[in-house]
Amino acid sequence: MPICPFCNLAANQRQQFVVLESEHCFFIQEPQKVLMGSGLIIPKKHRETVFDLSPDEWADTYHLLNQARELIDREYHPDGYNLGWNNGTAAGQEIFHVHLHIIPRFQDEPLAGKGIRHWLKQESNLRST
């Protein structure tokens, strides 16, 4: 099994991107060219999917999400946000340590107004059953 990049942020180069920390979670931001200001909320304990989070981790995620929003609002002044969890391979999860994507959105983006379900609702995504 590959080493989880989120299990020990202090021993990982990503650690330098920890912006906020709570009892149960981290908020990290890495420099982004396209998704400027975006980040991840990651539980400190290894949890594979969002469905594995404890009630305390859920509560901490909520509080950290609001702190992250305040920080992003001050620094980037977005016009909106996309928030998302990828759970399972079919949903696009690549790192099997759950993480909440926080993506600030701006009116002047070429894809402004396209929500997280936009691409999923396209006819080309129709299952062939």
Buried (B, 14 or more C-beta within 10 A) or exposed (E): EEEEBBEEBEEBEBEEBBBBBBEBBBBBBEEEEEBBBBBBBBBBEBBBBBEEBEEEBBBBBEBBBEBBBEBBEEEEEBEEBBEBBBBEEEEEBEBBBBBBBBBBBEEEBEEEEEEEEEEEEEEEEEEEE
